Amino acid sequence: MPDSFLSDAAGFSRLSYTRAGAGPTLILLHGFPENSGLWRRVVPLLQDHFTVLCPDLPGAGGSALPSEGELTVERMADAVLAIADNEGIHDFHLAGHSMGGYVALALAEKAPDRLRSLTLVHSSAAPDTEEKKAQRRKTISLLEKGGKDAFLREMIPGLFGPKTKETNAALLNEQKERAAALPAEAMIAFLGAMMARPDRRDVLRNAAWPVQFLLGEDDFIISAKDVLEQAALPARAGVAVYPDVGHMSMVEAPKRLAADLARLAVEEAAV
Ligand code: MLT
């Protein structure tokens, strides 16, 4: 559970996050429909080597939606920077899962000097396709009509690979519970923010730090073809494809994910 809070920062009445461990900082940004609890299997594997910060993105967990105006990925990036500032941390390794990756890219564009490395965990720098936007509009309309449960029933199984679905129903239930805790209003705000995000492939082209792309072999949400093309853009980049993993390596393959996060940080420190 979040143990640290920040009041009235970056246009948010309240921001919450967890902090664990010591050493160079690694910030982990959760995706949609999630909160910082997503990382609970990964943090214990990293905290001996890093100070690990896991924010609740605005609207999720203990963090509020903006006091005024719309939620955007850029405003979520401001919230993450406010949390780092509150901790007195200038530069950090940054990893974002899916929507958290969209936020990480917005942060990298705003404050490139704050990053030491970037890991996109089942995420992409490409904007939404028109088809994806139409799908999100349908979801928003369903949520506005009180259809949160129906949306989650359909969405959650699609996050996982077939092997996880067959062998680990408990993971799906855990995910359903975390997602159900997110108010429909916040879900609608996240969907709007994701739809409005621009193409950020230039962030990858201009990256002065190493970028790592992690893909699940059975991920049907992120296009592997797009991501493999994006992996050619940064000067220093690595790609890993996880077998038997869908969109959720932090719960489907937490040891492998933690090892890849730690390795990138060690390699960057050696440059
Ligand atoms: C996520 O996992 O954050 C979302 O599925 C991302 C998206 O819908 O683009």
Boltz pocket constraint, residues with backbone or C-beta under 6 A from the ligand:
constraints:
  - pocket:
      binder: B
      contacts: [[A, 30], [A, 31], [A, 32], [A, 33], [A, 97], [A, 98], [A, 99], [A, 100], [A, 194], [A, 221], [A, 247]]
      max_distance: 6.0
